[in-house]
Amino acid sequence: MTQNRIAQIDRQIEKIKMDLAAIGDMRPGSLTRQYKDPKGGTGAYYQLSFTLDMKSRTDYIPRQCVGQIRREVANYKRFKALSAKWVALSIERSRLAIALSRTT
């Protein structure tokens, strides 16, 4: 059973590696629309807020680039999710390998 699970984990990790290789450009953060006049809802602009090297930063995003930045933020979220899944599977695989080495 343990060997089967290790093989299954190996296949899942390989799939994650392929998915990671297919991710395009990415940026961390949250893209929001702000207003110069919030009460009137006028003067809309977009900003990307993120933390890098333990420093909070904000980039102002031109309206024509919003679609691209949304894709990059989504790619980053996918990257983080896939990376977390890979780490969890690696931990499980390591534990199973240790348990298997104790029985032999």
Secondary structure as UniProt FT lines:
FT   HELIX           2..21
FT   STRAND          30..37
FT   TURN            38..41
FT   STRAND          42..52
FT   TURN            53..54
FT   STRAND          55..61
FT   HELIX           63..65
FT   HELIX           66..103
//
